[in-house]
């Protein structure tokens, strides 16, 4: 599912129509490309479990998941893909090119709010 076929947005300044990010996306590094969303991302389940453990600040649980993963490298790549998608989505929501969000993250060492 993409933002274009996803849930409808309601709120101040929004018409309730599906959010169209095509013009903002054309300016960012992704160039409007869609990912292969129908194919499962190898390591996705492990990456999500590791993120949950990190979110709970439980390093022991996180390390146990990593140590027992069938393919830790796939989980590491999946985590990077997921982070990149979250950053790009955040930039689109803020109405800025994703390239600007990456620069800001590098400058501040913080993720967008």
Secondary structure, DSSP 8 states (H G I E B T S, - for coil): --TTTS---EETTEESS----HHHHHTSTTTT----TTS--TTHHHHHHHHHHHHTT-HHHHHHHHHT-S-HHHHHHHHHHHHHHHHHHHHHHHTS-HHHHHHHHHHHS----
